[in-house]
Amino acid sequence: MTREEIIQPANLVHTKPTLMNNTPMHYCPGCSHGVVHKLVAEVIEEMAMEDRTIGISPVGCAVFIYNYIDIDWQEAAHGRAPAVATAIKRLWPDRLVFTYQGDGDLACIGTAETIHALNRGENITIIFINNAIYGMTGGQMAPTTLVGMKTSTSLYGRDIALHGYPLKITEIAATLEGTTYVTRQSVHTVAAIRKAKRAIRKTFENSMAGKGSNLVEIVSTCSSGWKLTPDGANKWMEENMFPYYPLGDLKDK
């Protein structure tokens, strides 16, 4: 074994995909976004779709995702990414088209676009980052905020009588006739990261095979919004988020 192979073996987890630009990320320490970005880039490379992939970036913490992954991107108005993805995929059916959205972008202002695109069976993938809070704009309550969870706009915790129940958008997606694969994953451990990568790969393959619409929810942390350390946020997610948003496949046609 050469010195170079000892220092940089090709199969190490930290190996950077060639599609990832050498741009410092703006995310907070412990944020799940960076891990998911890496998985998306790896899957696109492994599918040899670098020149035929179009991502739709959101309004939210991941608004600058186009700075990090070197593929074609289209910015969408807040919540409208599935509608934009629909148009692109219908115009260029040979392209791999996906959206990357947070819970505010997807499950609040973009609820209608999300539900109808999935229900129509558009051959796209929606990657849904659910950290149960509005991370970019100051930690306000989101549609996915848990009951009793404190945010900057629910100082005493989410109250069902006042705010209603947390929205399980992925469960709703699984009931729609147009969806082919709906799954909920996370990236808090190495094993979870591997499962999430397989899920993303499957959705992309389904999209290219014309099997219908796909949704991957990634239950995520927000250390800054939750006011926790990265390690503490992971533990809080396991103890509080996973019971309400259980991991696993919800639908697989």
C-alpha positions in Angstrom: 0.0 0.0 0.0 1.3 3.4 -1.0 1.6 6.4 1.4 -1.2 8.1 -0.5 -3.5 5.1 -0.1 -2.8 5.1 3.6 -3.6 8.8 3.9 -6.5 9.0 1.6 -8.1 5.6 1.0 -10.9 5.8 -1.6 -13.6 4.3 0.6 -13.5 6.5 3.6 -16.8 8.1 4.6 -15.3 11.6 4.5 -14.3 11.4 0.8 -15.8 14.4 -0.9 -17.9 13.8 -4.1 -16.5 15.6 -7.1 -19.8 17.3 -7.6 -19.4 19.2 -4.3 -17.9 22.6 -4.8 -15.0 23.9 -2.7 -17.3 26.4 -1.1 -17.5 26.8 2.7 -21.0 26.0 3.9 -23.1 28.5 5.8 -24.9 25.9 7.9 -24.7 25.9 11.7 -22.5 23.2 13.4 -24.5 19.9 13.6 -26.9 20.8 10.9 -28.2 17.9 8.9 -28.2 19.8 5.6 -24.5 19.2 4.8 -24.8 15.5 5.2 -27.9 15.3 2.9 -26.1 17.5 0.3 -23.3 15.0 0.2 -25.7 12.0 -0.2 -27.5 13.8 -3.1 -24.2 14.5 -4.8 -22.9 10.9 -4.3 -26.1 9.4 -5.8 -26.1 11.7 -8.8 -22.4 10.7 -9.5 -23.1 7.0 -9.1 -26.0 7.2 -11.5 -23.8 9.1 -14.0 -26.4 11.8 -14.2 -24.2 14.8 -13.6 -25.1 16.5 -16.8 -28.7 15.6 -16.8 -29.9 16.6 -13.3 -31.9 19.7 -12.4 -32.5 20.6 -8.8 -35.0 23.1 -7.5 -33.7 25.1 -4.5 -36.1 26.4 -1.8 -36.6 29.4 0.3 -35.1 28.6 3.7 -31.9 27.5 5.2 -30.9 25.5 2.0 -31.6 28.5 -0.3 -27.9 28.5 -1.3 -27.7 24.8 -2.1 -26.8 25.7 -5.7 -23.5 27.0 -4.3 -22.5 23.5 -3.1 -23.6 20.9 -5.6 -22.3 21.4 -9.2 -25.5 20.6 -11.2 -28.1 22.7 -12.9 -30.4 24.5 -10.5 -33.5 26.6 -10.7 -34.6 28.8 -7.8 -38.3 28.7 -7.0 -40.6 31.2 -5.2 -41.3 30.2 -1.6 -43.2 26.9 -1.6 -43.5 26.6 -5.4 -40.7 24.1 -6.1 -42.9 21.1 -6.9 -44.7 23.3 -9.5 -41.5 24.4 -11.1 -40.2 20.8 -11.0 -43.3 19.6 -12.8 -42.8 22.1 -15.6 -39.1 21.2 -16.0 -39.7 17.4 -16.0 -42.5 17.7 -18.5 -40.4 19.8 -20.8 -37.3 17.5 -20.4 -38.5 14.0 -19.4 -35.0 12.6 -19.8 -33.7 14.8 -16.9 -33.5 13.8 -13.3 -35.5 16.5 -11.5 -35.8 16.9 -7.8 -36.8 19.5 -5.2 -35.0 20.2 -1.9 -37.3 21.8 0.7 -37.6 22.4 4.4 -40.7 22.0 6.5 -41.8 25.6 6.2 -41.3 25.8 2.4 -42.9 22.4 1.7 -45.5 21.9 4.5 -46.7 25.4 5.0 -46.7 27.9 2.2 -46.1 25.1 -0.3 -48.7 22.6 0.9 -50.9 22.9 -2.2 -48.0 22.6 -4.7 -46.6 19.6 -2.8 -49.9 17.7 -2.5 -51.0 18.2 -6.0 -47.7 17.4 -7.7 -47.5 14.2 -5.7 -51.1 13.3 -6.4 -50.6 13.8 -10.2 -47.8 11.3 -10.1 -45.3 13.7 -11.6 -42.0 11.8 -12.2 -40.0 13.9 -9.7 -38.5 13.5 -6.3 -39.2 15.7 -3.4 -36.5 15.8 -0.6 -38.1 17.1 2.5 -35.9 18.3 5.4 -38.0 18.2 8.6 -36.5 19.9 11.6 -39.8 21.0 13.1 -38.9 24.7 13.1 -38.3 27.7 10.9 -34.5 27.7 11.1 -33.5 30.6 8.7 -35.9 33.3 10.0 -35.5 33.0 13.7 -36.9 29.7 15.0 -40.6 30.2 14.7 -43.2 27.5 15.0 -43.5 25.4 11.8 -46.4 23.1 10.7 -44.3 20.2 11.9 -43.4 21.6 15.4 -44.2 19.1 18.0 -46.9 19.5 20.7 -45.4 21.3 23.7 -42.3 22.3 21.7 -41.2 25.8 22.5 -40.3 28.2 19.6 -39.9 32.0 19.2 -43.6 32.2 18.4 -44.8 29.5 20.8 -43.0 30.5 24.0 -45.1 28.2 26.2 -45.0 25.3 23.7 -47.2 24.3 20.9 -50.8 24.2 22.1 -53.2 21.9 20.2 -56.2 24.1 21.1 -54.4 27.2 19.8 -52.2 25.9 17.0 -53.6 22.5 16.0 -51.6 19.3 15.5 -48.2 18.9 13.9 -48.7 18.0 10.2 -47.6 14.6 9.0 -47.1 15.5 5.4 -45.3 12.2 4.6 -48.3 10.1 5.9 -50.5 12.2 3.7 -48.3 11.7 0.7 -48.4 7.9 1.2 -52.2 7.9 0.7 -52.0 9.6 -2.7 -52.5 7.5 -5.8 -49.7 9.3 -7.7 -46.9 8.5 -5.3 -44.8 5.4 -5.9 -42.2 5.6 -3.1 -42.7 7.5 0.2 -40.1 7.1 3.0 -38.9 8.8 6.2 -35.2 8.6 7.1 -32.6 10.5 9.1 -28.8 11.1 9.1 -28.0 11.0 12.8 -25.8 7.9 12.6 -23.7 6.1 10.0 -26.3 3.4 9.7 -29.0 6.0 9.2 -26.9 7.8 6.6 -26.5 4.7 4.6 -30.3 4.0 4.7 -31.0 7.6 3.7 -28.6 7.3 0.7 -30.3 4.1 -0.5 -33.7 5.8 -0.2 -32.6 8.8 -2.3 -31.1 6.5 -4.9 -34.4 4.6 -5.1 -36.4 7.7 -5.6 -34.1 9.0 -8.3 -34.3 5.7 -10.1 -38.1 5.7 -9.9 -38.2 9.2 -11.3 -36.1 8.2 -14.3 -38.2 5.0 -14.8 -41.4 7.0 -15.0 -43.0 5.3 -12.0 -44.6 8.4 -10.5 -43.8 10.8 -7.7 -41.5 10.2 -4.8 -41.0 11.8 -1.4 -38.1 11.4 1.0 -38.5 13.0 4.4 -35.3 13.4 6.4 -36.0 14.0 10.1 -33.3 16.5 11.0 -31.9 18.6 13.7 -31.7 22.4 14.2 -29.1 23.0 16.9 -29.5 26.8 16.8 -33.3 26.8 16.7 -33.6 24.2 19.4 -30.9 25.9 21.5 -28.9 22.7 21.9 -25.4 21.4 21.2 -25.1 19.2 18.1 -24.9 16.1 20.2 -27.8 17.2 22.4 -29.9 18.0 19.3 -29.3 14.4 18.0 -30.4 13.0 21.4 -33.5 15.2 21.5 -34.4 14.2 18.0 -34.2 10.5 18.9 -36.3 11.0 22.1 -38.9 13.4 20.7 -39.0 13.5 16.9 -38.8 9.8 16.1 -41.8 8.7 18.2 -44.0 11.2 16.3 -42.2 10.9 13.0 -41.1 7.2 12.9 -38.5 6.2 10.4 -39.0 3.7 7.6 -40.8 3.2 4.3 -44.5 4.3 4.3 -45.2 3.3 0.7 -43.4 1.3 -1.9 -45.2 0.4 -5.1 
